[in-house]
Amino acid sequence: MEEKGLQRLDPEIHRAIQAETDRERQTLVMIASENYAGRAVIEAQANLMTNKYAEGYPGARYYGGCEFVDEVERLAVDRAMRLFGAKYANVQPHSGSQANMAVYLAFLKPGDLIMGMDLSHGGHLTHGSPVSFSGMIFRSISYGLDPKSQRIDYDRLRDLARKHKPKMIIAGASAYPRIIDFRRFGEITRENGAYLMADIAHIAGLVAAGLHPSPIGEADFITSTTHKTLRGPRGGLILSRKKYGRELDKGVFPGIQGGPLMHIIAAKAVAFGEALRPEFSDYQKQVLSNAQALADELISFGFDLVSGGTDNHLILIDLKRKRITGKDAESSLGKVGIIVNKNAIPFDKKGPRITSGLRLGTPALTTRGMKEREMRIIAGLINDVLENRNSDKVLRNTRKSVSDLCRGFPIYQYLDEES
């Protein structure tokens, strides 16, 4: 009924939503930061709690009529703490970037020094990049990867921390395919009297399932998104020790936000609940198995992978030996319905609009039900396209193969059931 109402009242928006639904059905989504939220998450997100202003926190709101949204937020907080084994959670940040901003605001002053992974080595804009608020408000220095192993250089990180004495060190990445050693980060941070913030936006689902070391107990603050491997709605999350709760709450509200998005918090609660079930761990195991199978098959086709492989849900391809840019590779694959993103690789000489790499991920394909066999097929399709990108025949045949795969692993059938 709702979709029919939208179709009648705003046919342009309805057409765009339907086109996006068709795109997601008919393409292989391999962007590492994307996933398919489940039906219950989408139902919870599309509800009339969007109408409710609820500035403040449960039991201490600045508006009346909050008894039911209080119930939802308490459930979301409780489930997040149980999922990650944390003593404190704030589910109000609208995004991972705002979760990071709230932590900075709560415990840093403008001009304080922060240290995060170099953006070109796999870090994130909000870890100190000069084009982000994090690099505009705070001074920043970067650590990076060892040129040979292409893994985090912890010795260099320790030397930088000793020399510069940052107020906060950020552990986390957006394009790093290996395990992050939070224990070593904790040791280095404590040696230098700094705060440690772990940004687990990409690996949160793996951490929750016990398939990646947890920063709980090592980091003072943990931030995350709630989509990506967690498979929830787009939003942010902060976890911490109980003693930091008051400052963090103030950092979020009134520090950087007004009223929370209560319909999104309802969807977060559903996603956390789903992640507490045993089948979520099975899903995450398959995400890892699929990434490993994809990586191994790409290597067999002669692709160079940054760090030589993957320990998590993502793969970073170095395309230099293939003599194609990340931009051109993304475009060529997009023509056949394989959706990826160009990405800088460590020590990349090309700019961020061109790049020498591609970032691939397996969370969305795994949600569709694909397994190792399909990963090997997809690796072959990627190779066919990039080796024959000027062949209309190859592109046409590959597009048919992609369509056949998508039909075999359908998504979102329920949208048709209610239209």
C-alpha positions in Angstrom: 0.0 0.0 0.0 2.8 2.4 0.9 4.5 1.9 -2.5 1.3 2.5 -4.4 0.8 5.7 -2.4 4.3 6.9 -3.4 3.7 5.9 -7.0 0.6 8.0 -7.1 1.9 11.0 -5.2 5.4 11.2 -6.5 5.9 9.1 -9.6 9.4 10.5 -10.3 10.8 9.3 -6.9 8.9 6.1 -7.2 10.6 5.4 -10.6 14.0 6.2 -9.2 13.5 3.8 -6.2 12.2 1.1 -8.6 15.2 1.6 -10.8 17.6 1.3 -7.9 15.8 -1.9 -6.8 16.2 -3.3 -10.3 19.9 -2.3 -10.3 20.6 -4.1 -7.1 18.8 -7.2 -8.3 20.6 -7.3 -11.7 24.2 -6.4 -10.7 26.9 -8.1 -8.6 27.5 -5.6 -5.8 31.2 -6.0 -4.9 31.8 -2.7 -3.1 33.3 -3.7 0.2 31.3 -1.1 2.2 27.9 -2.1 0.9 25.5 -4.8 1.8 21.8 -5.7 1.6 19.8 -4.9 4.7 17.2 -7.6 5.5 13.5 -7.2 5.2 13.0 -6.6 9.0 15.6 -3.9 9.1 14.0 -2.1 6.1 10.5 -2.4 7.7 11.8 -1.0 11.0 13.5 1.9 9.2 10.4 2.8 7.2 8.1 3.5 10.2 6.4 6.5 11.7 9.0 6.9 14.5 10.5 9.2 11.9 7.8 11.7 13.1 9.2 11.8 16.7 11.6 14.4 18.1 13.6 12.9 21.0 16.5 15.1 21.9 18.3 13.8 24.8 18.5 10.2 26.0 16.0 7.6 27.3 14.4 8.9 30.6 15.9 12.3 30.1 14.4 13.8 26.9 13.6 17.4 26.1 10.3 16.5 24.6 7.2 14.7 25.9 5.7 11.5 24.4 9.0 9.6 24.2 8.0 6.5 26.2 8.0 4.2 23.1 11.1 5.6 21.4 12.8 5.3 24.8 12.0 1.6 24.7 13.4 1.2 21.2 16.6 3.1 22.1 17.2 1.1 25.3 16.8 -2.1 23.3 19.3 -0.9 20.7 21.8 0.0 23.4 21.4 -3.2 25.3 21.8 -5.3 22.1 24.8 -3.4 21.0 26.6 -3.9 24.3 25.7 -7.6 24.4 26.8 -8.1 20.8 30.3 -6.6 21.3 30.8 -7.2 25.0 30.9 -3.5 25.8 29.9 -1.6 29.0 28.7 1.5 27.1 27.0 2.1 23.8 25.6 5.2 22.0 23.4 4.4 19.1 22.5 8.0 18.1 25.2 9.0 15.6 23.8 9.4 12.1 27.0 8.0 10.5 30.4 6.6 11.3 32.0 9.9 10.5 29.7 11.6 13.0 30.6 8.9 15.6 34.2 9.8 15.1 33.5 13.5 15.3 31.7 13.0 18.6 34.6 11.1 20.1 37.0 13.8 19.0 34.8 16.6 20.3 34.4 14.9 23.7 38.1 14.2 24.4 40.1 16.6 22.2 40.6 20.3 21.9 41.1 22.1 18.5 44.7 21.9 17.6 45.4 18.6 19.5 47.5 16.1 17.6 45.9 12.9 16.2 47.5 10.0 14.4 45.7 7.8 11.9 46.5 5.6 9.0 47.5 7.4 5.8 44.5 7.7 3.5 46.5 6.5 0.5 47.5 3.4 2.5 44.0 2.4 3.3 42.9 4.8 6.1 39.8 7.0 6.2 39.1 10.7 5.6 38.0 11.2 9.2 41.3 9.9 10.6 43.2 13.1 10.0 42.9 13.9 6.2 43.4 17.6 5.6 40.3 17.7 3.4 38.2 16.4 6.3 37.0 18.1 9.5 39.4 15.8 11.3 42.4 17.4 9.6 40.9 20.9 9.6 40.2 21.1 13.3 43.0 19.0 14.6 46.7 18.6 13.7 47.4 15.2 12.3 50.2 12.9 11.3 49.9 9.5 9.6 51.3 6.1 10.0 51.3 3.6 7.1 52.3 0.3 5.6 55.7 -1.4 5.3 56.7 -1.1 1.6 57.6 -4.7 1.3 55.0 -6.6 3.3 52.3 -3.9 2.6 51.1 -4.5 6.2 50.9 -2.0 9.1 54.4 -1.1 10.1 54.0 -1.2 13.9 57.6 -0.4 14.6 57.4 2.8 12.6 54.1 3.5 14.3 55.7 3.2 17.7 58.6 5.5 16.6 56.2 8.1 15.4 54.1 8.0 18.6 57.2 8.4 20.7 58.5 11.3 18.7 55.2 13.3 18.2 53.2 12.3 21.3 49.7 12.4 19.8 46.7 12.9 22.0 44.8 10.2 20.2 45.8 7.3 18.0 43.2 5.9 15.5 43.3 2.2 14.6 41.2 1.3 11.7 40.9 1.4 7.9 38.7 1.5 4.9 40.9 -0.5 2.5 43.2 -2.7 4.5 42.8 -6.4 3.8 44.7 -7.8 6.9 44.0 -8.3 10.6 44.5 -5.2 12.7 46.5 -6.0 15.9 44.6 -4.0 18.5 46.7 -5.4 21.2 49.8 -3.8 19.7 48.0 -0.5 19.2 47.0 -0.6 22.8 50.5 -1.2 24.0 51.9 1.7 21.9 49.1 4.0 22.9 49.5 3.3 26.6 53.3 3.8 26.3 52.7 7.3 25.1 49.8 8.3 27.4 47.4 8.7 24.5 43.8 7.7 23.9 43.1 4.9 21.5 40.1 5.0 19.2 39.4 1.9 17.1 37.2 2.5 14.0 35.8 -0.9 13.1 33.3 0.3 10.5 34.4 -2.2 7.9 35.0 -5.2 10.2 32.3 -4.8 12.8 30.4 -7.9 11.7 33.6 -10.0 11.8 34.4 -8.6 15.3 30.9 -9.3 16.5 31.1 -12.9 15.2 34.5 -13.5 16.9 36.3 -13.8 13.5 38.5 -10.7 13.9 40.3 -9.7 17.2 38.1 -7.3 19.2 39.3 -3.9 20.3 37.2 -4.2 23.5 39.6 -3.9 26.4 42.4 -2.3 24.3 40.7 0.8 22.9 39.3 3.6 24.9 36.7 4.2 22.2 35.3 2.1 19.4 33.3 3.6 16.6 31.5 1.9 13.7 28.9 2.1 11.1 25.9 -0.2 11.3 25.7 -1.2 7.6 28.7 -2.8 5.8 29.4 -6.2 7.4 26.8 -5.6 10.2 24.1 -5.6 7.5 21.9 -3.0 9.3 20.7 0.5 8.3 23.1 3.3 7.3 24.1 4.8 10.7 26.8 5.1 13.3 27.7 3.6 16.7 30.0 4.3 19.6 31.2 1.7 22.2 33.4 2.5 25.2 34.1 1.9 28.8 31.4 3.0 31.2 33.5 5.7 32.7 33.6 7.7 29.5 29.8 7.5 28.9 28.9 11.0 30.2 31.4 12.8 28.0 30.5 10.7 24.9 26.8 11.3 25.4 27.5 15.0 25.5 29.8 14.8 22.5 26.9 13.3 20.4 24.1 15.5 21.9 24.2 18.4 22.1 27.8 18.3 20.7 27.2 17.5 17.1 23.6 16.5 16.7 20.1 17.5 17.7 17.3 15.0 17.6 18.3 11.4 16.9 16.7 9.5 14.0 14.4 7.2 16.0 13.3 5.1 13.0 16.9 4.4 12.1 17.6 3.5 15.8 14.7 1.0 15.5 16.4 -0.5 12.5 19.7 -0.6 14.3 18.1 -2.5 17.2 16.7 -5.1 14.7 20.2 -5.5 13.0 21.9 -6.0 16.4 19.2 -8.5 17.3 19.9 -10.4 14.0 23.6 -10.3 14.7 23.1 -11.9 18.1 21.7 -15.1 16.4 23.9 -18.1 15.6 23.2 -17.9 11.9 25.0 -14.5 11.8 28.3 -16.1 12.7 27.7 -18.6 9.9 27.2 -15.7 7.5 30.4 -14.0 8.5 32.4 -17.2 8.1 31.1 -17.5 4.6 32.0 -13.9 3.9 35.6 -14.8 4.9 35.6 -18.0 2.9 34.3 -16.2 -0.2 36.9 -13.5 0.1 39.7 -16.1 0.3 38.3 -18.0 -2.7 38.0 -14.8 -4.7 41.5 -13.7 -3.8 43.1 -17.1 -4.6 41.3 -17.2 -8.0 42.3 -13.7 -8.9 46.0 -14.6 -8.1 45.7 -17.6 -10.4 44.8 -15.2 -13.2 47.9 -13.1 -12.5 46.4 -10.3 -10.5 48.6 -8.7 -7.9 46.9 -8.2 -4.5 48.0 -5.7 -2.0 49.7 -7.6 0.9 49.4 -10.8 -1.2 45.8 -11.7 -0.1 43.2 -11.0 2.5 42.3 -11.9 6.1 38.9 -10.2 6.0 36.0 -9.3 3.7 37.9 -7.1 1.2 40.5 -7.4 -1.5 42.7 -4.6 -2.9 44.0 -5.2 -6.4 47.2 -3.6 -7.6 46.5 -3.0 -11.4 49.8 -1.6 -12.4 51.1 -4.8 -14.0 47.8 -5.1 -15.9 48.4 -1.7 -17.4 44.9 -0.3 -16.6 43.9 2.4 -14.1 41.4 1.9 -11.3 39.1 4.3 -13.0 39.1 2.5 -16.3 38.7 -0.9 -14.6 35.7 0.3 -12.6 34.1 1.6 -15.7 34.7 -1.5 -17.7 33.4 -3.8 -15.0 30.4 -1.6 -14.5 29.4 -2.0 -18.1 28.8 -5.7 -17.5 27.1 -5.3 -14.1 30.0 -5.9 -11.8 30.0 -3.0 -9.4 33.3 -2.2 -7.7 35.2 1.0 -6.8 38.5 2.3 -7.9 40.9 2.7 -4.9 44.3 4.0 -4.2 47.0 1.5 -3.4 49.9 2.0 -1.0 52.5 4.5 -2.5 50.1 5.1 -5.5 51.5 7.6 -8.0 48.1 8.3 -9.5 45.6 10.7 -8.0 42.4 9.6 -6.1 40.2 10.3 -9.2 42.3 7.8 -11.3 44.1 5.4 -8.9 46.1 2.2 -9.6 43.8 -0.1 -7.7 40.4 -1.7 -7.3 38.7 -2.6 -4.0 36.4 -5.6 -3.9 34.3 -7.0 -1.1 32.2 -10.1 -0.5 29.5 -9.1 2.1 26.7 -8.3 -0.4 27.4 -11.3 -2.6 27.4 -13.6 0.5 24.0 -12.1 1.6 22.6 -13.2 -1.8 23.7 -16.8 -0.9 26.7 -17.0 -3.2 29.6 -19.3 -2.1 33.1 -20.3 -3.2 32.0 -21.7 -6.5 30.4 -18.4 -7.5 33.5 -16.4 -6.3 35.7 -18.4 -8.7 33.3 -17.8 -11.6 33.2 -14.1 -10.8 37.0 -13.9 -10.7 37.0 -15.4 -14.2 34.5 -12.8 -15.4 36.6 -10.0 -13.9 39.6 -11.3 -15.7 37.8 -11.7 -19.0 36.6 -8.1 -18.9 39.9 -6.5 -17.9 41.8 -8.6 -20.5 39.3 -7.9 -23.3 37.7 -4.6 -22.3 37.6 -3.4 -25.9 35.8 -6.5 -27.2 32.1 -6.0 -27.5 31.5 -9.7 -27.8 33.3 -10.5 -24.5 31.4 -7.7 -22.7 28.1 -8.9 -24.1 28.8 -12.5 -23.1 30.0 -11.5 -19.7 26.9 -9.3 -19.1 24.7 -12.4 -19.9 26.8 -14.5 -17.4 26.3 -11.8 -14.7 22.5 -11.7 -15.4 22.4 -15.5 -15.1 24.2 -15.4 -11.7 21.9 -12.7 -10.4 18.8 -14.6 -11.4 20.1 -17.6 -9.6 20.5 -15.7 -6.3 17.6 -13.3 -6.1 17.1 -10.5 -3.6 14.3 -8.4 -2.3 11.4 -10.5 -3.8 9.2 -9.2 -0.9 9.1 -5.7 -2.5 7.0 -7.2 -5.3 4.8 -9.2 -2.9 3.4 -6.0 -1.4 3.3 -3.7 -4.5 
